[in-house]
């Protein structure tokens, strides 16, 4: 007996195609035009240059600590979400009865219900690994910050480049975790209807594209230091 209907399979493949396709697309676009992450890296390089020239770097250390705590918050939250999903999985009989009592929720077999919950579990496990790796990278960045050379050091340029690359990698890991959160919101629609799930996934994809390539935030980062270069 098939656990999923044809519509379920189509919606699942649609999620994989949208998520994987957008990840590949956004990575390829970095070589052709300035993305949100690339502009942030440029601003971050400017920040590091200003940091080296400052004698007091308390504000810079505080900023790095705030970035680290933000990612730590998401990593901790993911653990609670996973605990909740596993609790629902363990009480799938009761949860399924409650779901079927809602008029607009499609009928599910217990096997399909549990597999959909498992998909969300895997998504949040992926997010947790990305967040936890980002936290570690920010830890490494704090250590590098403490070992920052003097402004007259001969290896200052090498240090600045590697420091920025480490922060960029930490930020990218955080972004991948947030992307998993975003697509998980679309996955909730799967419990209502597969076609609604496909529509929600397309909507999430449009939001991600607009924020990374067409947002006011991107425009602000692009023009932040235009007056300096003019």
C-alpha positions in Angstrom: 0.0 0.0 0.0 1.3 3.4 -1.0 1.9 5.7 2.0 1.8 8.9 -0.1 -0.6 9.9 -2.8 0.7 11.1 -6.2 0.0 14.7 -5.0 2.1 14.1 -1.9 5.0 12.8 -3.9 4.8 15.7 -6.3 4.8 18.2 -3.5 7.7 16.5 -1.8 9.8 16.6 -5.0 8.7 20.2 -5.5 10.2 21.1 -2.1 13.4 19.4 -2.8 13.7 21.0 -6.2 12.9 24.5 -4.9 15.2 24.3 -1.9 18.1 22.6 -3.7 17.6 24.7 -6.8 17.6 28.0 -5.0 20.7 27.0 -3.0 22.5 26.3 -6.2 21.2 29.4 -7.9 22.1 31.8 -5.0 25.6 30.3 -4.9 26.1 30.7 -8.7 24.9 34.3 -8.6 27.7 35.2 -6.2 30.1 35.0 -9.1 28.1 37.2 -11.4 26.6 40.0 -9.2 26.6 41.4 -5.8 24.3 39.5 -3.4 23.2 40.3 0.1 26.0 38.1 1.5 28.6 39.6 -0.7 27.7 43.2 0.1 27.6 42.3 3.8 31.2 40.9 3.4 32.3 44.2 1.9 30.8 46.2 4.8 32.3 43.7 7.2 35.8 44.2 5.6 35.3 48.0 6.2 34.4 47.3 9.8 37.5 45.2 10.4 39.7 47.9 8.9 38.2 50.5 11.2 38.5 48.0 14.1 42.3 47.6 13.5 42.7 51.4 13.6 40.9 51.7 16.9 42.8 51.6 20.2 39.7 50.6 22.2 37.9 47.6 20.7 35.3 47.0 23.3 32.4 47.8 21.0 33.8 45.4 18.3 34.1 42.6 20.8 30.5 43.3 22.0 29.3 43.2 18.4 30.9 39.8 17.8 29.4 38.5 21.0 25.9 39.6 20.0 26.3 37.8 16.6 27.3 34.7 18.4 24.4 34.9 20.9 21.9 35.4 18.1 23.0 32.1 16.5 23.1 30.4 19.9 19.5 31.4 20.5 18.4 29.7 17.2 20.4 26.6 18.0 18.7 26.3 21.4 15.3 27.0 20.0 15.8 24.2 17.4 16.4 21.7 20.2 13.0 22.7 21.8 11.3 22.4 18.4 12.8 18.9 17.8 11.7 17.9 21.3 8.1 19.0 20.4 8.1 17.2 17.1 9.3 14.0 18.7 6.6 14.3 21.3 4.0 14.7 18.6 5.5 11.7 16.8 5.2 9.6 20.0 1.6 10.6 20.4 0.7 10.4 16.7 -2.7 8.7 17.4 -4.0 11.5 19.5 -2.5 14.2 17.2 -4.0 12.6 14.1 -7.5 12.6 15.8 -7.1 16.3 16.6 -6.0 17.1 13.1 -8.9 15.2 11.5 -11.3 17.2 13.7 -10.3 20.3 11.9 -12.5 20.7 8.8 -10.0 22.0 6.3 -7.3 19.4 7.0 -6.9 16.6 4.5 -7.3 13.0 5.6 -4.1 11.3 6.5 -3.1 7.7 7.2 -1.0 7.3 10.3 2.0 6.3 8.3 1.8 9.4 6.1 1.3 11.6 9.1 4.3 10.2 10.8 6.5 10.5 7.7 5.5 14.2 7.4 6.5 14.8 11.0 9.8 13.0 10.3 10.4 15.3 7.4 10.1 18.2 9.7 12.4 16.5 12.2 15.1 16.1 9.5 14.7 19.7 8.4 15.3 20.9 12.0 18.2 18.5 12.5 19.8 20.0 9.5 19.1 23.5 10.8 20.6 22.6 14.2 23.8 21.3 12.6 24.1 24.6 10.6 23.5 26.8 13.7 25.8 24.8 15.9 28.6 25.0 13.3 28.0 28.8 13.0 28.3 29.2 16.7 31.7 27.3 16.7 32.9 29.5 13.8 31.9 32.7 15.8 33.9 31.2 18.7 36.9 30.8 16.5 36.3 34.4 15.3 36.4 35.7 18.8 39.7 33.9 19.4 41.1 35.5 16.2 39.8 38.8 17.3 41.8 38.5 20.5 44.9 37.6 18.5 44.5 40.5 16.1 47.9 42.0 15.1 49.0 45.6 15.5 48.0 48.0 12.7 51.7 48.1 11.6 52.1 44.4 11.4 53.5 42.9 8.2 50.8 40.2 8.0 47.9 42.5 8.7 46.4 42.1 5.2 46.5 38.3 5.5 44.9 38.3 8.9 42.1 40.7 7.7 41.3 38.5 4.7 41.2 35.3 6.7 39.2 36.9 9.5 36.6 38.2 7.1 36.4 34.7 5.4 35.8 33.1 8.8 33.0 35.5 9.6 31.5 35.1 6.1 31.5 31.3 6.6 29.8 31.7 10.0 27.2 34.0 8.5 26.6 31.5 5.6 26.0 28.7 8.0 23.6 30.8 9.9 21.8 31.7 6.6 21.5 28.0 5.7 19.9 27.3 9.1 17.5 30.2 8.6 16.6 28.9 5.2 15.7 25.6 6.7 13.4 27.4 9.1 11.8 29.2 6.3 11.0 26.1 4.2 9.8 24.3 7.3 7.1 26.9 7.6 5.9 25.9 4.1 6.0 22.2 5.2 3.2 22.9 7.7 0.9 23.5 4.8 1.5 19.8 3.7 -0.7 18.7 6.7 -3.6 20.7 5.2 -3.2 19.8 1.5 -0.3 18.8 -0.8 -1.2 21.5 -3.4 -1.3 24.1 -0.7 2.2 22.9 0.3 3.4 23.4 -3.2 2.0 26.9 -3.3 3.5 27.7 0.1 6.9 26.5 -1.1 6.7 28.7 -4.2 5.7 31.6 -2.0 8.7 31.0 0.4 11.0 30.8 -2.7 9.8 34.2 -3.9 10.3 35.7 -0.5 13.9 34.4 -0.3 14.7 35.6 -3.8 13.3 39.1 -3.1 15.2 39.5 0.2 18.5 38.4 -1.3 18.4 40.1 -4.7 15.7 42.8 -4.6 15.4 44.0 -1.1 15.8 47.5 0.4 18.4 46.0 2.7 20.5 45.0 -0.3 20.2 48.5 -1.8 21.3 50.0 1.5 24.3 47.8 1.8 25.3 48.6 -1.8 25.1 52.4 -1.3 26.5 52.5 2.2 29.9 53.7 1.1 29.2 55.1 -2.3 30.1 58.6 -1.2 33.6 57.3 -0.2 34.3 55.9 -3.6 32.8 58.9 -5.5 
